C-alpha cells in the first residue's frame, strides 16, 4: 500500500542529522572523543577507537544521527554528542544536513571542515554520497550516503 500522507510516517525536516527516510539505513555506534554536532560528518581518531568532527585530510566514516529533541524552554546546547557518549553514525541511507552553498540534486557531496557544512566544493569528499535535492546556503538538504 502506498504512503499517501507523509507526516503520518516521518516528521518534516526540522534539523540536521534527522533521517529523511526510514527505508534501508545503517548506523554504527562509536565513542565520542570530541563534541560532535548532530548532522556533522565524522572521522575516526588516530587509534580507531572513537570519532570526532571531520578535519582537513580526514576520511568521512558517516554522519552523526540526531537523537534528542531540543529543549526550547531552557535553550540548552543539546543538539550534539558530548565527549564519552555513544554516537549513532549513519553510514548508509538518507539524512538531512546543512548546505554550505548552492547545491543541485545529483551532485557529489563534499564537506568544508572549517564550517562543518556540506557543499559541492568542500575540502573533503564523501565517496558514494550525493545531494537528493536543491538548496542554498544554510538550508537543510537531503543527502544519500552509501559507505561501507
HELIX and SHEET records of a PDB file:
HELIX    1   1 UNK A    6  UNK A    8  5                                   3    
SHEET    1   A 9 UNK A 117  UNK A 119  0                                        
SHEET    2   A 9 UNK A 108  UNK A 112 -1                                        
SHEET    3   A 9 UNK A 124  UNK A 131 -1                                        
SHEET    4   A 9 UNK A 140  UNK A 146 -1                                        
SHEET    5   A 9 UNK A  86  UNK A  98 -1                                        
SHEET    6   A 9 UNK A  26  UNK A  32 -1                                        
SHEET    7   A 9 UNK A  50  UNK A  53  1                                        
SHEET    8   A 9 UNK A  41  UNK A  44 -1                                        
SHEET    9   A 9 UNK A  62  UNK A  64 -1                                        
SHEET    1   B 2 UNK A  36  UNK A  37  0                                        
SHEET    2   B 2 UNK A  80  UNK A  81 -1                                        
END                                                                             
